[in-house]
Amino acid sequence: MERWAKRVLELIAEGGVEDKACLSKVKGVAAGETGLSFVPRDSDLLALLGDSDRERLVELLRVKPTRTRSGVAVVAVMTSPEDCPHGQCVPCPGGKKEGVPQSYTGFEPAARRAIAHGFDPYKQVTARLNQLEETGHVTHKIDLIIMGGTFTARPWSYQEDFVKGCYDGLNGIRSEDLGSSIKLNETARHRCIGLTVETRPDHFTQKEVAFCRDYGATRVELGVQSINDDVLDLIERGHGVSHSIEATKLAKEAGMKVCYHMMPGLPKTTMGKDAEDILALFSNPSFCPDMLKIYPTLVVPGSKLHSWWERGDYQPPKEEETASMLARVKPRLPPYVRIQRIERDIPVDKISAGIRRSDLRMLVKDEMQRSNKSCNCIRCREAGLSQKINTQFDYHTVSWKTHSYEASGGKELFISFEEEGVLYGYTRLRLDALAAVRELKVLGGAVAIGKTPQKGSSQHQGMGSRLLEICEMLSKDEGYDQLRITAGVGVREYYRGANYILKGTYMVKELA
């Protein structure tokens, strides 16, 4: 296969290979000329290249490039099987008896990786890093997501050991204790720039928030599902809307980002009511999540809802009506929210009833385009994913924008650099008892730490520093004498360079 790789490089050097389609033709020609009976994958070619050729061609050969176009590489790991403390919700599959975490089928990509590695966090992280690197992705900045039921309800010792295993996997070495592993990750090759935990709203109390911050969590994904107590009661959710409101407030006061999981199509709802509820999340200051994962209700084997469906007592929403509802909602969303996902990653053969298509997001986009509308959420505007990106964008030449709103007893400022509908960088500044930066992010393709950005990338050009200066200026103008940053463990060195010091679990600077 080395002869094949050499011939591919020769053909590329002749010119004209600028996209995946051209590359595919060249690979086929080279396979025929060198006597191969098959055409190797892009990742096979990457593995055969020397350092200089790899660096030169990685943009062309990268597999599924959208995985790092938001500026980071996502590594999702899953905890060992355990039931939720309250029991099982009506729509919920999985659980200890099924050998998978509660609410998962075991066939999701992250679940399959976890099962293959015995739910060992070190092995899961290591395997995922290897997969990403083999397919040409930059893995210096890792957004780590801990999935699997109600993580914060697990014993503290399990949480500590699991998180330590994740950091150890990023560091490539097993440390003696969690503190040592965290310290090592501050300057590791694979740095944790953000750590997310999934949990229920009633298991994110002040004590649990403190635990999460101790091991470096920067974001929480709350299984809110509905903001109607009658619906939550019917599906035996085991918590009320008040728990979601309180958990949101505690998370934001701790400087964490908040993502809601919402389930349109639950029993006792309609598409019209679901649309109203999603929009109410942003008109009611008790909610205002930073991110959303919208999971239309599915009927899967092993759930109580499956029995209801078999009896004819429940019918899930159809693809067309769900797409239509979301197409009405998305154009009305505020600019500070990011729609992370709009359907579960469950194989179609494991779905008994409900949306089976894997391209619901595209259906929604097509529906909006027919109405000449577009979505204003972060994901639909961010550089790296937007098709309207200006590769010559210079943040020095545009004014920064501020969108302010009240949320959970504080004032939130969403500050951004954007141009012609494309978002290049932003920060979330919260002003309550303290001035706190809950998130600072420069978008576009991920650039390795210490490396010069390629053409078209927004990272490593000073935009992050400028956003931080703006936060400091605004905080000082509002009368605050200190600014606190909720920084991922792997970003602490960056903020030290801006004269911040570590106090507890936060990076802090006195505002002179």
C-alpha distance (Angstrom), angle and dihedral (degrees) to the residues before:
residue distance angle dihedral
M1 . . .
E2 3.81 . .
R3 3.83 89.5 .
W4 3.78 88.2 53.3
A5 3.82 92.4 50.3
K6 3.80 91.0 49.0
R7 3.80 90.6 51.5
V8 3.82 91.9 48.6
L9 3.81 89.3 53.9
E10 3.80 90.6 50.0
L11 3.79 91.7 51.6
I12 3.81 91.7 47.1
A13 3.81 89.4 50.8
E14 3.80 89.4 56.8
G15 3.81 87.3 66.1
G16 3.78 137.7 -124.9
V17 3.81 97.3 90.1
E18 3.79 102.7 118.1
D19 3.79 105.2 137.5
K20 3.80 144.0 28.4
A21 3.81 93.6 -91.7
C22 3.81 92.5 56.1
L23 3.79 90.7 43.6
S24 3.80 91.0 53.2
K25 3.81 90.9 53.9
V26 3.80 92.2 48.2
K27 3.80 91.8 49.6
G28 3.80 90.1 51.7
V29 3.80 92.9 49.1
A30 3.81 91.1 48.8
A31 3.80 91.3 48.7
G32 3.80 90.7 54.0
E33 3.80 93.7 46.3
T34 3.81 93.5 49.6
G35 3.79 96.6 43.8
L36 3.80 99.6 -110.1
S37 3.80 115.7 154.2
F38 3.81 91.6 -150.7
V39 3.79 138.8 34.3
P40 3.83 111.7 -113.1
R41 3.79 120.9 -132.1
D42 3.80 125.5 -101.1
S43 3.80 88.4 -109.6
D44 3.83 89.3 55.9
L45 3.79 89.7 55.2
L46 3.79 91.8 47.4
A47 3.80 90.5 53.1
L48 3.82 90.9 54.6
L49 3.80 96.8 49.7
G50 3.78 125.9 99.2
D51 3.80 119.7 -123.6
S52 3.80 96.1 -93.9
D53 3.82 94.8 47.3
R54 3.80 91.2 44.0
E55 3.80 93.0 52.6
R56 3.81 91.1 46.7
L57 3.81 96.2 48.4
V58 3.79 104.7 28.8
E59 3.82 93.3 101.6
L60 3.80 90.2 57.0
L61 3.80 95.8 43.0
R62 3.79 100.1 41.2
V63 3.82 111.8 124.6
K64 3.84 116.1 -133.0
P65 3.83 93.3 -4.7
T66 3.83 93.6 -168.6
R67 3.82 88.4 75.8
T68 3.81 90.9 79.8
R69 3.81 102.3 22.2
S70 3.80 90.9 101.0
G71 3.81 88.5 66.5
V72 3.81 98.7 -99.7
A73 3.80 140.4 64.4
V74 3.80 114.7 -118.2
V75 3.80 117.8 -139.1
A76 3.82 113.1 -173.2
V77 3.80 119.5 -167.4
M78 3.79 130.2 -179.1
T79 3.78 131.5 -138.7
S80 3.79 124.3 -131.0
P81 3.84 119.9 -82.4
E82 3.78 114.1 -75.4
D83 3.78 134.6 151.4
C84 3.78 121.3 -116.9
P85 3.83 112.6 -100.8
H86 3.82 93.9 -116.1
G87 3.81 96.9 46.2
Q88 3.81 128.1 -110.6
C89 3.79 127.6 -27.5
V90 3.80 118.0 -134.8
P91 3.86 96.5 -108.1
C92 3.80 94.4 37.9
P93 3.83 124.2 112.6
G94 3.79 128.7 -173.0
G95 3.77 129.4 35.7
K96 3.76 136.4 151.1
K97 3.81 93.8 -57.0
E98 3.80 89.0 58.7
G99 3.80 93.7 46.9
V100 3.81 94.0 -116.8
P101 3.82 135.0 90.7
Q102 3.80 116.6 -83.6
S103 3.84 114.3 -83.8
Y104 3.82 94.0 23.1
T105 3.80 129.4 99.1
G106 3.79 96.3 -150.8
F107 3.80 91.4 -119.3
E108 3.81 98.3 86.5
P109 3.85 112.0 110.2
A110 3.82 92.8 -112.1
A111 3.81 90.9 46.5
R112 3.80 92.2 50.8
R113 3.81 90.8 51.2
A114 3.79 90.7 48.1
I115 3.80 93.1 50.1
A116 3.82 91.2 47.3
H117 3.80 89.5 55.7
G118 3.79 97.8 41.1
F119 3.84 91.3 -109.3
D120 3.82 88.2 -70.8
P121 3.84 106.6 155.0
Y122 3.81 95.2 -152.2
K123 3.80 92.2 53.3
Q124 3.81 93.5 43.6
V125 3.80 93.0 52.3
T126 3.80 93.6 44.2
A127 3.80 92.6 49.1
R128 3.80 93.2 48.5
L129 3.81 92.8 48.1
N130 3.79 89.5 51.7
Q131 3.82 91.2 49.8
L132 3.80 92.2 50.6
E133 3.80 94.4 46.8
E134 3.80 93.2 46.2
T135 3.79 88.9 56.2
G136 3.81 94.2 49.8
H137 3.79 103.3 -98.5
V138 3.80 126.8 144.8
T139 3.82 108.0 -118.0
H140 3.80 103.1 -178.1
K141 3.83 93.8 102.3
I142 3.79 112.0 49.9
D143 3.79 126.1 -170.3
L144 3.82 100.3 -159.7
I145 3.81 118.5 -157.3
I146 3.80 121.6 -169.3
M147 3.80 109.2 -155.2
G148 3.77 133.4 179.3
G149 3.77 125.6 94.6
T150 3.80 122.4 -55.7
F151 3.81 101.9 -14.2
T152 3.80 96.1 176.8
A153 3.82 90.5 56.1
R154 3.80 91.0 61.7
P155 3.83 116.9 98.1
W156 3.79 112.9 -80.7
S157 3.80 90.0 -118.2
Y158 3.82 90.8 57.9
Q159 3.81 92.8 47.3
E160 3.80 91.1 49.1
D161 3.81 94.1 47.6
F162 3.80 93.0 45.8
V163 3.80 94.7 49.2
K164 3.80 90.8 45.2
G165 3.80 88.7 53.1
C166 3.80 89.5 53.5
Y167 3.80 93.3 50.8
D168 3.80 90.2 44.9
G169 3.80 89.3 53.4
L170 3.80 90.5 52.5
N171 3.81 91.0 46.4
G172 3.80 93.8 46.9
I173 3.80 91.2 -132.0
R174 3.81 135.4 78.0
S175 3.81 111.6 -118.2
E176 3.80 126.5 -154.8
D177 3.79 95.1 -114.5
L178 3.80 142.7 0.8
G179 3.80 94.3 -97.9
S180 3.79 91.9 55.1
S181 3.79 91.5 47.4
I182 3.81 91.8 50.6
K183 3.80 91.9 48.7
L184 3.80 91.4 49.9
N185 3.79 92.0 50.6
E186 3.80 92.0 58.6
T187 3.81 88.4 78.2
A188 3.83 101.7 19.4
R189 3.80 124.7 127.1
H190 3.82 90.6 -114.7
R191 3.80 104.6 43.9
C192 3.78 124.2 -168.6
I193 3.80 103.0 -127.9
G194 3.81 91.9 174.3
L195 3.80 137.4 9.4
T196 3.80 122.3 -156.8
V197 3.79 128.6 -167.2
E198 3.81 126.6 -166.4
T199 3.78 118.7 -141.5
R200 3.80 147.3 138.4
P201 3.81 120.7 -87.1
D202 3.82 91.7 -118.4
H203 3.80 90.1 56.6
F204 3.77 97.6 55.2
T205 3.78 101.5 81.5
Q206 3.80 127.0 149.9
K207 3.80 90.6 -87.7
E208 3.79 93.1 49.4
V209 3.81 91.9 46.4
A210 3.81 89.0 54.4
F211 3.82 91.4 50.4
C212 3.80 90.7 51.2
R213 3.78 93.2 49.1
D214 3.82 90.3 49.2
Y215 3.79 91.3 62.8
G216 3.80 94.5 41.5
A217 3.81 105.6 -95.5
T218 3.79 112.2 164.7
R219 3.81 101.3 173.4
V220 3.78 136.8 35.4
E221 3.79 126.3 -157.4
L222 3.79 108.7 -151.7
G223 3.80 121.5 -158.6
V224 3.80 93.9 -135.7
Q225 3.85 93.7 149.9
S226 3.83 94.5 170.2
I227 3.80 139.0 13.0
N228 3.81 92.7 -146.3
D229 3.79 117.6 92.7
D230 3.81 93.0 -155.5
V231 3.81 90.4 57.4
L232 3.81 92.2 45.7
D233 3.81 90.0 50.6
L234 3.80 92.5 49.1
I235 3.81 93.7 52.4
E236 3.83 90.6 45.2
R237 3.77 92.0 -120.9
G238 3.78 93.5 160.7
H239 3.80 97.1 -138.8
G240 3.78 136.7 69.2
V241 3.78 137.3 -133.6
S242 3.81 89.7 -96.7
H243 3.82 89.3 65.1
S244 3.81 90.3 55.0
I245 3.80 91.2 50.0
E246 3.81 93.1 49.0
A247 3.82 94.8 44.7
T248 3.80 90.3 50.1
K249 3.80 91.8 51.5
L250 3.81 93.6 47.7
A251 3.79 92.1 48.6
K252 3.79 94.0 50.0
E253 3.79 93.0 45.0
A254 3.81 86.9 54.0
G255 3.80 88.9 52.6
M256 3.79 95.1 -110.8
K257 3.78 127.2 141.3
V258 3.80 116.5 -117.4
C259 3.79 128.0 -142.1
Y260 3.81 121.4 -175.9
H261 3.79 125.2 -150.8
M262 3.81 108.0 -146.7
M263 3.83 127.8 -173.1
P264 3.80 115.8 -156.7
G265 3.78 114.5 -168.5
L266 3.80 98.0 42.3
P267 3.82 118.6 150.5
K268 3.82 113.3 -76.8
T269 3.82 93.6 26.7
T270 3.80 136.5 97.7
M271 3.79 131.1 -152.6
G272 3.79 89.0 -108.4
K273 3.78 92.0 53.1
D274 3.81 91.5 45.4
A275 3.80 90.5 53.7
E276 3.80 90.5 50.9
D277 3.80 91.2 49.3
I278 3.81 94.9 50.6
L279 3.80 90.4 50.7
A280 3.82 90.3 45.1
L281 3.79 88.4 61.0
F282 3.80 87.3 71.8
S283 3.80 100.8 37.1
N284 3.81 93.2 51.4
P285 3.84 110.8 70.8
S286 3.81 90.0 -152.0
F287 3.82 88.7 74.9
C288 3.84 120.8 23.9
P289 3.82 98.1 144.4
D290 3.79 118.6 -162.0
M291 3.79 92.1 -135.8
L292 3.79 139.8 17.9
K293 3.77 135.6 -152.0
I294 3.79 108.2 -166.1
Y295 3.79 112.1 -159.7
P296 3.83 113.0 -179.4
T297 3.81 108.8 -144.5
L298 3.80 114.5 -89.9
V299 3.79 129.6 -168.1
V300 3.80 108.8 -130.8
P301 3.81 130.8 171.4
G302 3.77 115.9 -93.8
S303 3.79 95.4 35.3
K304 3.80 127.3 109.3
L305 3.78 87.1 -126.7
H306 3.80 88.2 63.8
S307 3.81 89.1 62.6
W308 3.81 91.0 48.5
W309 3.80 89.8 51.5
E310 3.81 92.6 48.1
R311 3.82 89.7 52.7
G312 3.80 90.8 49.8
D313 3.81 92.9 -113.6
Y314 3.80 94.9 119.8
Q315 3.80 138.2 34.4
P316 3.82 120.8 -171.9
P317 3.81 121.4 -132.8
K318 3.79 117.7 -85.2
E319 3.80 123.8 -118.4
E320 3.79 95.5 -113.5
E321 3.81 96.6 49.5
T322 3.81 92.0 44.8
A323 3.81 92.2 49.8
S324 3.80 90.1 47.1
M325 3.80 92.1 50.3
L326 3.81 93.3 49.1
A327 3.81 91.0 45.7
R328 3.81 88.1 58.1
V329 3.81 92.9 46.8
K330 3.81 104.4 42.8
P331 3.84 97.4 64.0
R332 3.82 88.7 55.2
L333 3.80 97.2 53.3
P334 3.83 119.8 113.1
P335 3.82 119.3 -107.6
Y336 3.81 94.4 -113.8
V337 3.82 97.5 65.8
R338 3.80 125.6 85.4
I339 3.81 120.2 -154.2
Q340 3.79 99.9 -142.3
R341 3.81 97.7 -177.2
I342 3.79 138.3 -12.3
E343 3.80 101.2 -159.2
R344 3.79 141.3 27.5
D345 3.79 120.4 -96.2
I346 3.82 95.2 -122.4
P347 3.84 122.4 139.6
V348 3.79 111.5 -108.0
D349 3.81 93.4 -122.8
K350 3.82 89.0 61.5
I351 3.82 92.8 56.7
S352 3.81 115.0 89.3
A353 3.80 95.0 -174.5
G354 3.77 137.3 -6.7
I355 3.78 134.6 54.4
R356 3.79 109.8 -6.4
R357 3.79 100.1 171.5
S358 3.79 115.6 99.8
D359 3.81 93.9 -153.1
L360 3.80 100.8 67.0
R361 3.80 90.8 131.1
M362 3.82 89.6 57.8
L363 3.81 91.0 47.7
V364 3.79 88.7 54.5
K365 3.80 91.7 47.4
D366 3.81 91.7 50.6
E367 3.81 90.4 48.9
M368 3.81 90.9 52.3
Q369 3.80 92.6 47.7
R370 3.80 90.7 53.6
S371 3.80 87.1 57.3
N372 3.81 91.9 43.9
K373 3.80 91.0 -116.0
S374 3.79 133.8 128.0
C375 3.78 137.5 -163.1
N376 3.79 119.9 -104.9
C377 3.81 97.7 -159.8
I378 3.79 121.4 120.9
R379 3.79 96.1 -107.4
C380 3.78 93.6 54.3
R381 3.81 92.1 50.5
E382 3.79 105.1 35.6
A383 3.79 122.6 119.0
G384 3.77 109.3 -109.5
L385 3.80 93.8 38.7
S386 3.80 99.9 44.1
Q387 3.80 117.3 88.6
K388 3.81 90.0 -149.4
I389 3.82 95.7 66.1
N390 3.81 117.1 144.1
T391 3.81 106.7 -140.2
Q392 3.82 88.5 -162.0
F393 3.82 94.0 55.2
D394 3.81 112.4 144.1
Y395 3.80 115.1 -171.2
H396 3.81 89.6 -157.3
T397 3.80 89.6 70.3
V398 3.82 98.7 53.2
S399 3.79 133.4 62.7
W400 3.79 119.2 -115.5
K401 3.79 117.5 -115.1
T402 3.78 128.8 -136.9
H403 3.81 126.9 -157.5
S404 3.81 110.4 -173.0
Y405 3.79 127.7 -168.2
E406 3.80 140.6 158.3
A407 3.80 117.0 -109.7
S408 3.81 135.3 166.4
G409 3.79 94.4 -14.9
G410 3.79 96.7 -47.7
K411 3.78 141.9 83.8
E412 3.80 116.1 -105.9
L413 3.80 124.0 -158.5
F414 3.80 118.6 -165.7
I415 3.81 104.3 -163.5
S416 3.78 119.6 -171.5
F417 3.77 148.6 169.7
E418 3.78 110.0 -139.3
E419 3.77 140.9 149.8
E420 3.80 131.9 -164.7
G421 3.78 93.8 -12.6
V422 3.82 96.2 -45.8
L423 3.81 119.9 116.6
Y424 3.83 115.5 -146.8
G425 3.78 103.4 171.4
Y426 3.79 141.4 -10.5
T427 3.77 146.2 174.6
R428 3.81 135.7 -155.2
L429 3.80 113.8 -137.1
R430 3.81 118.0 -173.1
L431 3.79 122.2 -163.3
D432 3.80 117.1 -165.7
A433 3.81 125.4 110.1
L434 3.81 85.1 -23.7
A435 3.78 136.5 25.1
A436 3.79 106.6 -115.9
V437 3.79 136.7 175.3
R438 3.80 105.1 -143.6
E439 3.79 95.3 179.9
L440 3.79 139.3 4.8
K441 3.79 118.2 -177.9
V442 3.78 138.3 168.0
L443 3.79 111.5 -159.5
G444 3.79 135.5 -147.6
G445 3.79 130.2 71.5
A446 3.79 115.3 -15.2
V447 3.81 114.4 -99.9
A448 3.79 120.0 -157.6
I449 3.81 116.2 -110.4
G450 3.79 110.1 -89.3
K451 3.81 93.7 12.3
T452 3.80 128.9 120.6
P453 3.81 112.2 -112.4
Q454 3.78 120.6 -112.2
K455 3.79 121.7 -124.4
G456 3.78 111.3 -68.2
S457 3.81 97.0 24.4
S458 3.81 119.5 118.9
Q459 3.80 96.4 -160.4
H460 3.82 126.0 101.1
Q461 3.80 94.8 19.1
G462 3.79 99.8 106.5
M463 3.80 98.9 -93.9
G464 3.81 93.0 118.3
S465 3.79 91.2 52.1
R466 3.79 90.4 49.8
L467 3.81 92.3 50.4
L468 3.80 89.0 50.8
E469 3.81 91.2 50.8
I470 3.80 89.5 52.4
C471 3.82 91.0 51.9
E472 3.80 90.4 50.3
M473 3.80 91.9 48.6
L474 3.81 94.6 48.0
S475 3.81 92.6 45.5
K476 3.78 91.3 51.2
D477 3.81 91.3 47.4
E478 3.82 88.5 54.2
G479 3.81 90.7 54.9
Y480 3.81 100.9 -100.9
D481 3.81 117.4 140.2
Q482 3.80 95.7 -164.8
L483 3.80 137.6 42.6
R484 3.80 121.9 -152.4
I485 3.80 123.7 -160.4
T486 3.79 126.4 -159.3
A487 3.78 96.2 -144.5
G488 3.76 128.4 178.2
V489 3.79 111.8 -116.0
G490 3.79 90.9 -107.5
V491 3.81 93.5 54.2
R492 3.79 97.0 55.3
E493 3.80 92.5 94.1
Y494 3.80 90.0 55.0
Y495 3.79 91.6 55.7
R496 3.80 92.7 44.3
G497 3.79 84.9 61.6
A498 3.82 87.4 58.9
N499 3.84 91.5 52.6
Y500 3.80 97.2 -97.9
I501 3.79 119.7 141.2
L502 3.80 130.4 -154.5
K503 3.80 113.1 -104.7
G504 3.77 112.4 175.2
T505 3.79 103.5 -45.1
Y506 3.82 96.9 -27.3
M507 3.79 135.8 81.8
V508 3.80 107.0 -125.5
K509 3.79 136.0 -171.8
E510 3.78 130.3 -173.5
L511 3.80 110.7 -129.0
A512 3.79 107.8 -135.4
